[in-house]
Amino acid sequence: MTLSSVAPNEPINVGQLTIQYLIDGTATGGMGVFELTVPPGSQVPPPHSHTRNEECVYLLEGILRYSVDGVVRDLTPGEWMFTPRGSVHHFSNPHSGTARALIVLTPDIGAQYFRDVGTIVNAGGPPDRSKLIGVMSRYGLVPARVS
């Protein structure tokens, strides 16, 4: 294990969301771990799937609504959900308090993905959907079809 693979990075803001990487697995092609902070009513990513990654969310604080393939749960501290590769998942915080979760991705998509998305989302005004889809596609994320 190298120091660069475990050293925390600066927090990344994507709109109201904050991502704090604890382990950036892109250095090793392995598991990545980050803390996700979701204030109440935050704009969140659309439902999507990962073509190359599995994901696990473990709630640390607050209540986070999380869904995997249509199964929706309000997670409380100590609860978790697993998202297999290819499964459509989504999260939101319709509750009154801030939610904080630990996210594990294997293999990791890396902190750069969130920086790239943040550049688009934080540019002001409504985010450019085609640019967002372009970034998602480069990292193996697929927006779910809306019926």
Secondary structure, DSSP 8 states (H G I E B T S, - for coil): --HHHHS----EEETTEEEEEEE-GGGTTS-EEEEEEE-TT-----SEEESS-EEEEEEEES-EEEEETTEEEEE-TT-EEEE-TT--EEEE--SSS-EEEEEEEES---HHHHHHHHHHHTTSSS--HHHHHHHHHHTTEEE----
